[in-house]
């Protein structure tokens, strides 16, 4: 509700990290790195729908879910070159520093 709010995402997967089970996590990270706030919000809303998740699990390419106004080329380049190491780093931070169990969710807040 505020333009002064910042949101970040840390991935804490419960299973082994592989290309085929990280499509949404990589898409979220690529969008955060390449899109403006308006397009990011719309794209994340689309990614969070159950039918999108099922479609991606069935093999649909992430590019089918891009929204009008997104910088498609920049997104695709980042998505295709984003390695799994960043997700593994997120996982390690969640489990080693935040003391979360694999797959456990949390909200971390640092505000005034």
N, C-alpha and C positions, 0 to 999 in steps of 0.2 A: 504493500500500500504506500510505500515511500520511495521516492527516487533516490534516496540516500542509503538504501539497503543494498548490501552486496551478498551475493550467493556464490558458493563454491561447492564442488562435488568431489568427494573422495570415494574411490571404489574399494570395497571390502568383499570381494567375491568369496563364495563358500566352496567353489570347485576349482579344479586346475584351470589355469589361465591359458586359453588357446584362441587362435584367430576366429574359429567358428562360434565360440560362446562369448565373445566380447564385442559384437557388432554394435550394440546399443551403448556400451561404455565408451567405445572409441568414437562413436558418432557424437555423443555428448561432449567429450573432450575436444574433438575437432570443431564443433560448433562454438564452444566457449572461446576457442582460440581464433576463430575466423569471422564470426558474425557480430552484427550490432545487437544491442539489447532487445529491440523489438522483434527482429527475426529469430533471435535466440529463444525468446519466450514462446513464440508460436511453434517453433520446431520442437522444443522440449515438450510442449503440450501434446503435439502429435506423436512423439516417440513414447510417451507414457501411456498411450491407449493400448488396451489389451489386444485388440485386433492387429495393431502394428507389431507388437511383440510376437504374436503367433505367426504373422506373415514373414517376419525376419527369420524366425526359427525354421520356417518351411523353405527358406532359401531365397526369398525376395531380396533384391539388392537395395542397399540403403538409399540410393539415388532416387528410388520411386517415391520416397517420403520427403524429399526436399520441398520447401515451400516457395512460392513466388516472392521475389525480392532478395532471396539469399544469394550470396556470392558463391554460386555452385562450383566454379572451377577451383577457387581457393579452398573451399570445404573439401572437395573430392581429393585434391592433392594432399591436404593434411590428413584426411581420413586414411588414405592409402599408404601413407608413409609413417603414420603413428605406430610406433612399435609397442610391443606388449610390456616392455620394461617400465613404462610409466605406470601402468596398471599394477604391476608387481610392486613398484615403489609405494603406491597408494596402499596396497594391501599390507605391506610391511609396516608402514606408518600407523595404520589403523590397529594392527595387532600388537606392535611393539611399544608404541608411544601412548595410544589411546586405550590400550588393553581391551580391545574388542575381540570377541570370538569371530572366527570366519563366518562371514555372512551377516553378522550382527549389525543392526542399524543404530545410528545415533544422530543427534543434532548437537553441533558444537557452536556456541555463541560467544562472541567477543564484542560486546557493545558498551555504550556509555550508560 
